[in-house]
């Protein structure tokens, strides 16, 4: 009887083992794609979803069966992911990354770029901004690039551990206008993380501050361009109005233009005190987990003062160029609604405006981002110093242009 009991127990163990550890049944998709895209199959099977037996059809549908009907395979979107990950998908939908395509495609400069640079080829801005939601019309024109979740949880393994690693952020958050990766990785925070590794309890990664508790919203208090309204400080507000005029968001009288709707849609600026303070309080609480609350508040407040000082320099440069247009030294291009127009970026039609756009998009960005990412060299020598240098170049160039116009008029 004792041996019979052991046999029964062993039978249950074997049965349980078969249920729990049985390999997922491979579908016809996998059998075929082992020959066509073996790397994709390997990634899927090694990933968590593959190990749980989730079939390709769960994301790509079941209409595609052969080589000649590949276009029938559905391209996933965040709505596809929401079937299993609703909380994260809802957070993402309400957040900044979901608006990245709007922020990019609405830029006037984009209309001048070749399709390979700005479109489906994903060779330029669109490669990162594809993380944002697209309209149905855009989806019909662009087959690939709608599964925004795979910007961080890259296909086809979709690892959570990958998206939790700060290095997952570096492809997009680096370089000319927003070198957050370089700023963070060479700051004391980033240095400690690299020394101690991913299990460090002392060093915050990108996700620690911008995705606290796994929140996929990633909105910040100052927004991408460090612009907010209203502003209690009248001088600072006056400087910000000048900047917003150069962005075409306000007209020459300070009234909102149609571009204000793009600012709202892309959430690139905070437009109420409550909206700003909500995000600021959230960040202060995150910093206070390691630092004292008063110290955290002081550091963030001093970052605000950096924004104030750089806005003063930026506004002065803009007013110099505005004066050239007002006095007829520069003429507004026929197809421009505003001039100067910082959102034309490198499509600017004069050297002085090329300097102005670089001052805004590179040096100004590095000044305030360096301050908030606790990187003194980026804030000062890569940001503040070249802002001051470029202001002087713009003044000198404006004087030359005026002198040339006076000489030409005399003859």
C-alpha positions in Angstrom: 0.0 0.0 0.0 2.9 2.3 0.8 4.4 1.8 -2.6 1.0 2.3 -4.2 0.7 5.6 -2.5 4.1 6.7 -3.7 3.1 5.8 -7.2 0.0 7.9 -7.0 2.0 10.8 -5.6 4.6 10.5 -8.3 1.7 10.4 -10.9 0.3 13.7 -9.6 3.8 15.3 -9.7 4.3 14.2 -13.3 0.8 15.4 -14.3 1.4 18.7 -12.6 4.8 19.1 -14.2 3.3 18.5 -17.6 0.7 21.1 -17.1 3.0 23.8 -15.7 6.2 23.3 -17.6 4.9 22.1 -21.0 6.3 24.1 -23.8 3.7 26.3 -25.6 2.3 24.7 -28.7 3.9 26.3 -31.7 1.5 27.8 -34.3 1.8 27.7 -38.0 3.1 31.3 -37.8 6.2 30.2 -35.9 6.8 27.2 -38.1 6.8 29.4 -41.2 8.6 32.4 -39.7 11.4 30.2 -38.4 12.4 30.1 -42.1 11.6 33.7 -43.0 12.5 35.7 -39.9 14.2 33.3 -37.5 15.5 36.1 -35.3 12.0 37.4 -34.7 10.8 33.9 -33.7 13.8 33.4 -31.3 13.1 36.8 -29.6 9.4 36.0 -29.2 10.0 32.5 -27.8 12.6 33.8 -25.4 10.4 36.6 -24.2 7.9 36.4 -21.4 4.9 36.4 -23.7 6.3 33.6 -25.8 7.0 31.5 -22.8 3.4 31.9 -21.7 2.2 30.6 -25.0 0.9 33.9 -26.4 0.6 33.3 -30.1 1.6 35.8 -32.9 -2.0 36.2 -33.9 -2.8 37.8 -30.5 -1.0 40.9 -31.8 -1.0 40.5 -35.6 -4.4 38.9 -36.2 -5.2 35.7 -38.0 -5.8 37.0 -41.6 -2.3 36.5 -42.8 -1.5 32.9 -43.9 1.0 33.0 -46.7 4.0 34.9 -48.2 1.7 36.8 -50.7 -0.7 38.1 -48.1 1.7 39.6 -45.6 0.0 42.9 -45.7 -3.1 41.3 -44.0 -1.1 41.0 -40.8 -2.3 43.6 -38.4 0.3 46.1 -37.1 -0.2 46.4 -33.3 -1.0 49.7 -31.6 -1.1 50.6 -27.9 -4.7 49.6 -28.0 -3.5 46.1 -28.8 -1.2 46.1 -25.7 -4.0 47.5 -23.6 -5.9 44.2 -23.9 -3.4 42.9 -21.3 -1.8 46.0 -20.0 -4.7 48.5 -19.6 -3.2 50.5 -16.6 0.1 51.2 -18.4 -1.7 51.9 -21.7 -4.0 54.4 -20.1 -1.1 56.2 -18.4 0.8 56.3 -21.7 -2.3 57.6 -23.6 -2.5 60.5 -21.1 1.2 61.2 -21.2 3.8 63.1 -23.1 5.3 60.2 -25.2 1.9 59.6 -26.7 1.9 63.2 -28.1 5.4 63.0 -29.6 4.1 62.5 -33.2 2.0 65.6 -32.9 4.9 67.6 -31.5 7.1 66.6 -34.5 4.7 66.5 -37.4 3.2 69.9 -36.6 6.5 71.7 -36.9 6.5 74.1 -39.9 10.0 72.9 -40.7 8.9 69.4 -41.3 6.9 70.4 -44.3 10.1 71.3 -46.1 11.9 67.9 -45.5 12.2 65.0 -47.9 10.0 62.0 -47.1 13.0 59.8 -46.2 14.0 62.3 -43.6 10.7 63.1 -42.0 8.4 60.2 -43.0 8.1 56.4 -42.8 11.9 55.8 -43.3 12.4 56.8 -39.6 15.9 58.2 -40.4 15.5 61.5 -38.7 13.1 63.1 -36.1 10.3 60.6 -37.0 12.5 57.7 -35.7 12.0 58.8 -32.1 8.7 60.7 -32.5 7.1 57.6 -33.9 6.4 56.8 -30.2 3.4 59.2 -30.4 -0.1 58.4 -31.6 -1.0 58.9 -35.3 -4.3 59.7 -37.0 -6.2 57.0 -38.9 -5.2 58.8 -42.1 -1.5 58.6 -41.2 -1.8 55.0 -40.2 -3.2 54.2 -43.6 -0.2 55.9 -45.3 2.5 54.5 -42.9 2.3 50.8 -42.3 5.0 50.5 -39.7 5.6 52.4 -36.4 2.2 52.3 -34.6 3.1 50.0 -31.7 4.5 52.8 -29.6 5.1 50.6 -26.6 7.8 48.8 -28.5 9.9 52.0 -28.5 11.0 51.1 -25.0 9.9 47.4 -24.7 11.5 46.5 -28.0 10.2 43.7 -30.1 9.8 40.8 -30.1 10.8 40.0 -26.5 9.3 43.2 -25.0 11.3 42.9 -21.9 10.2 44.9 -18.9 13.8 44.9 -17.6 15.0 46.6 -20.8 12.5 49.4 -20.5 13.6 49.9 -16.8 17.2 50.4 -17.8 18.2 54.1 -18.3 20.2 53.0 -21.4 16.8 52.3 -23.1 16.2 56.1 -23.1 19.5 57.2 -24.7 18.7 56.7 -28.4 16.0 59.5 -28.3 17.1 61.6 -25.3 20.5 62.6 -26.6 22.3 65.0 -28.9 21.7 68.4 -30.3 18.6 69.8 -28.7 18.0 67.5 -25.7 21.1 65.6 -24.5 19.5 64.3 -21.3 21.3 61.1 -21.6 24.7 62.8 -21.7 23.7 65.1 -18.9 22.5 62.4 -16.6 25.1 59.8 -17.4 27.9 62.3 -16.6 26.2 63.8 -13.6 27.0 62.5 -10.1 23.7 60.6 -10.2 24.6 58.8 -13.5 28.2 58.2 -12.4 27.1 56.4 -9.2 24.7 54.3 -11.2 27.4 53.3 -13.6 29.8 52.4 -10.8 27.3 50.5 -8.7 25.2 49.1 -11.5 21.4 48.7 -11.9 20.9 47.4 -8.4 22.3 50.7 -6.9 20.1 52.0 -4.1 21.7 55.5 -4.2 21.5 56.6 -7.8 18.3 57.6 -9.6 17.9 56.5 -13.2 15.7 58.2 -15.8 12.8 56.0 -14.7 13.2 56.8 -11.0 12.3 60.5 -11.6 10.2 60.4 -14.8 8.4 57.1 -14.3 8.0 56.9 -10.5 6.3 53.7 -9.5 6.1 52.6 -13.1 3.9 55.6 -14.1 4.0 55.8 -18.0 2.8 59.4 -18.0 6.3 61.1 -18.0 5.1 64.7 -18.0 7.3 67.3 -16.3 6.5 70.7 -14.8 8.4 72.9 -17.3 7.6 70.8 -20.3 9.9 70.3 -23.3 10.5 74.0 -24.0 10.6 75.4 -20.4 7.6 77.6 -21.1 4.7 78.3 -18.8 1.8 80.7 -18.4 0.8 82.7 -16.5 3.9 84.3 -14.8 3.7 86.6 -11.8 7.1 88.3 -12.4 6.2 91.0 -15.0 9.7 91.3 -16.5 10.0 87.5 -16.9 6.5 87.4 -18.4 7.5 90.1 -20.9 10.5 88.0 -21.9 8.4 84.9 -22.3 5.9 86.8 -24.4 8.7 87.7 -26.7 9.8 84.1 -27.0 6.2 82.9 -27.6 5.9 85.5 -30.4 9.1 84.1 -32.0 7.5 80.7 -31.8 4.3 82.0 -33.6 2.2 81.1 -30.5 1.4 84.8 -29.8 1.0 87.5 -32.4 2.8 90.9 -32.3 0.1 92.2 -29.9 0.5 89.3 -27.5 -2.7 87.5 -28.5 -2.9 83.7 -29.1 -2.6 82.5 -32.6 -3.8 79.1 -34.1 -0.5 77.6 -32.9 -1.7 77.8 -29.3 -3.9 74.8 -30.1 -0.8 72.8 -31.1 0.9 73.8 -27.8 -2.2 72.5 -26.0 -2.5 69.3 -28.1 1.2 68.5 -27.6 1.3 69.6 -24.0 4.7 71.1 -24.6 4.0 73.9 -22.1 2.1 74.2 -18.8 -0.7 76.7 -19.3 -2.1 77.0 -15.7 -0.4 77.5 -12.3 -2.2 74.4 -11.1 -0.9 72.2 -13.9 2.7 73.4 -13.3 2.5 73.0 -9.5 1.0 69.5 -9.7 4.0 68.2 -11.6 6.5 70.2 -9.5 5.0 68.8 -6.3 5.3 65.3 -7.7 9.0 65.8 -8.6 9.8 67.4 -5.2 8.3 64.3 -3.5 10.5 62.0 -5.7 13.7 64.0 -4.9 12.7 64.0 -1.2 12.9 60.2 -1.0 16.7 60.6 -1.0 17.3 64.2 -0.1 15.6 66.4 2.5 12.4 68.0 1.2 13.8 71.6 1.8 16.9 70.8 -0.1 15.0 69.3 -3.0 12.7 72.3 -3.2 15.7 74.7 -3.1 17.4 72.9 -6.0 14.3 72.9 -8.1 13.6 76.6 -7.3 17.2 77.5 -8.3 16.6 75.6 -11.6 13.6 78.0 -12.1 15.9 81.0 -11.7 18.2 79.6 -14.4 15.2 79.5 -16.7 14.4 83.1 -15.8 18.0 84.3 -16.6 18.3 82.4 -19.8 14.9 83.7 -21.0 16.2 87.3 -20.5 19.1 86.6 -22.8 17.0 84.7 -25.3 14.4 87.5 -25.5 17.1 90.1 -26.0 18.4 88.2 -29.0 14.9 87.8 -30.5 14.1 91.5 -30.1 17.2 92.4 -32.1 16.0 90.2 -35.0 12.4 91.5 -34.6 13.8 95.0 -35.0 15.4 94.0 -38.3 12.1 92.9 -39.7 10.3 96.0 -38.3 12.8 98.3 -40.0 12.7 96.4 -43.3 16.3 95.2 -43.1 14.9 91.6 -43.3 11.8 90.7 -45.3 9.4 88.0 -44.3 9.4 85.0 -46.7 6.2 84.9 -48.7 5.2 81.4 -47.3 5.9 82.3 -43.7 3.1 83.3 -41.3 5.5 84.7 -38.8 9.0 86.2 -38.8 11.3 85.5 -37.1 9.9 82.0 -36.8 11.9 79.7 -34.5 9.8 76.7 -35.5 11.3 76.9 -39.0 14.5 75.8 -37.3 17.3 75.3 -39.9 15.0 76.4 -42.8 15.6 80.0 -41.6 16.5 82.3 -44.5 19.3 84.4 -43.0 22.5 83.6 -41.1 21.4 85.7 -38.2 18.2 83.7 -37.9 20.2 80.5 -38.1 22.1 81.7 -35.1 18.9 82.6 -33.3 17.4 79.1 -33.9 20.6 77.4 -32.6 20.6 79.6 -29.6 17.0 78.6 -28.9 17.0 74.9 -29.7 20.5 73.9 -28.6 22.0 76.4 -26.1 18.8 77.4 -24.3 17.7 73.8 -24.0 21.1 72.7 -22.6 21.0 75.6 -20.1 17.8 74.6 -18.3 18.1 70.8 -18.9 21.6 70.8 -17.5 20.4 72.7 -14.5 17.6 70.3 -13.7 19.7 67.2 -14.5 22.4 68.4 -12.0 25.1 68.7 -14.6 27.1 71.9 -14.1 29.2 71.7 -17.2 26.2 71.2 -19.5 24.3 74.0 -17.8 27.2 76.5 -18.0 29.7 75.8 -20.8 27.4 73.9 -23.2 24.4 76.1 -22.5 24.7 79.5 -20.7 28.1 80.5 -22.2 27.3 79.9 -25.9 23.9 81.7 -25.3 25.8 84.8 -24.3 28.3 84.4 -27.1 25.6 84.0 -29.7 23.7 87.0 -28.4 26.8 89.1 -29.1 27.2 87.5 -32.6 23.5 88.4 -33.3 24.1 92.0 -32.2 27.2 92.3 -34.4 25.5 90.8 -37.4 22.5 93.1 -37.0 24.8 96.1 -37.0 26.4 94.9 -40.2 23.1 94.3 -41.9 21.9 97.8 -40.9 25.1 99.3 -42.2 24.8 97.5 -45.5 21.2 98.7 -45.9 22.2 102.3 -45.2 25.1 102.1 -47.7 22.8 100.6 -50.3 20.2 103.3 -49.8 22.8 106.0 -50.1 23.8 104.7 -53.6 
